[in-house]
């Protein structure tokens, strides 16, 4: 992925997480689940948002491996699947 595409993904993930959290503030490296910004009830919305936007499948293992826990991890995850 090009640097421009990565920044676009980063921006979109920030927007999605902000929407799911009611516009809470967070940094890109913050574990949004540990911080209570995203709760388990929002997990399905997060997964669907990623799958719809990037045409990739998020598997249960991806959740357990922590790929969805921060903006930084989400960007790396999406970049690895889009390659």
N, C-alpha and C positions, 0 to 999 in steps of 0.2 A: 504494500500500500504506500502511496506517496505521502509525504508529510502533510500536504493539504488535505488529503482524504482522512488521515489519522486525526487531524484537528477537527474535521467535520464530525467524525464519529464521537470524539471527546465532547464536543458541544452538544450533540444529540443525546448522549448518555447523561450529561449534566441536566439537560432539559427534562428527560424522562424521569430521572430520580427526583428532581425538584417537584415535578407534577405528582409523583406517587407519595411524596412526603409532605405535601401541602406547603411547598416552597421553603423548606428548611434550608439552612446554610450548612455547607460541608465543603471539605477540601477533596481534591482528587484522590488522595491516598487514604482517606478516612474509611474505615470499615462501616458502611452504612447500616448494616444489620446490628453490629455490636452497639452502635451509637443510638439505635432505635429510630433512625431516620426512615428506614424501610423495614416494615414488619413482615412476618411470614404471610400475612393476609395479602400483601402486595406482591409476593413472589411470582404468582401466576401472571399478573399484569406486566411485571418486568420481563418475564420470559417471552410472553406473547409480543411485547413491544420490540424486543431484540429479534425474534424470529420474523416478524412482519417487516421490519425495517431492513434487515440484512439478508433475508432469505437463507438463514442458517438454522439448524436444529439444535436447540439446547437440550441436552440430556440430563437425566438425574445425576449422573456422575459429575457433570460440570458444576452443578450446584454444590455437591458435597466436596468437590475439590477447591471450592472458594473462588471460582472464576467470576462470580457476580457480586462480590463483596465491596468493591470500590470502583470509582470511575477508571482509575489506572488499570485495574484488573479486567474490567469490562472491555476497555480499548484493546488490551493485549489479546484477550480471548477472541474478540471479533476480528482483529487483524489476523490471528492465526487461522481462523476458519475461513476467512475470505481469500486467503492466499492460495 
